[in-house]
Amino acid sequence: MPSALESFDVIGGWRENYRALGAGKPVPVEVHGRPVAYRLGLPVDASGTLPNGRKFAGIDEFKKLASPGETPARARPRSRNARRAGH
């Protein structure tokens, strides 16, 4: 799968930079009233190339170019399960 979904973190939040523990600009954040320390890491690269050679620069371009067989990963299990169930 191309990296179109790379701009989303593990819980679906939008990100423009990766988180880092070493070098980078400190980001002061509180979670449930407790300080969480991390730093801004490298910028996210959400560009890629589809199997048919078409290039995209992010999720919006990916959605415009993707055919039904190249949809984001979240939609794939649903359609596979639907086929298995005969829907």
N, C-alpha and C positions, 0 to 999 in steps of 0.2 A: 504494500500500500504506500503510495506517495505520502509525503509529510504534510499534507494539507491540514491535518488535525493537530499539528504541532503547536499551534497558537493556543491550544486549550490545555490546562493542567489536568492532573489526574482526577479531579472532581468536577471538571467542566468549566472552570473559571478561565476567563481570557487572560493571556499573558503576552507581553511584548518582549520580555527578557526571561532567561532562565534564572533560577535562584542559585546563589553560590554561598559557600561558607568561607572562602578565602578572600581573594581580592575583589573589589567592586564597591559601589556606593552602598553604605549601610541603609537598611530600610527598617524603621521602627514600626513594629506592628504589635497589637495586643490581641490575643485570642482568649476569650473567656476571662478577661481581666489580667492575664499573665503576659509578660513581654516575650516576644518571639524574635530572635535575632537572625537575620539573614542579610545577604547582600545581593545587589543586582549583578547577574552574570552576563554572559554573552547574549546578544539579541537572538530571538527565535527566528529561524529560517523556515518559513512555511511554504516554500516554493518546491516545485518538483516537476516531474514529467510522467504523464500517463503512459500505460503500455502501448498505446497507439502513437506515441511520439508528441502529443500535444503538451505544451508547457503551461504552467500556471504559477502565479506569484502569491497565492494565499487562498483561504477557504472560499472567498466569494468567487474568484475566478475558477476554482476547482468545481464548485457547484454548477456554474454555467457550462463547463466543459464535460462534466461527468455524464456518461450514459447510464441507463438503469443497471447495467452490470458493473459500474464503477462508482457506486454510491458510497458515502461514508460508512465506516465500520459499524456504527450503531444500527443502521438500517439492515445490514446484511443478515444478522442472526434472525431477525424477525421474518424476513422473506424466506430464509432457509427453513425455519420452523414451520412457516405457513405451507411450504411445498411438502414437507414431510407429513403434515397433518391433512394434506389434500385440499388446501384452500387456494 
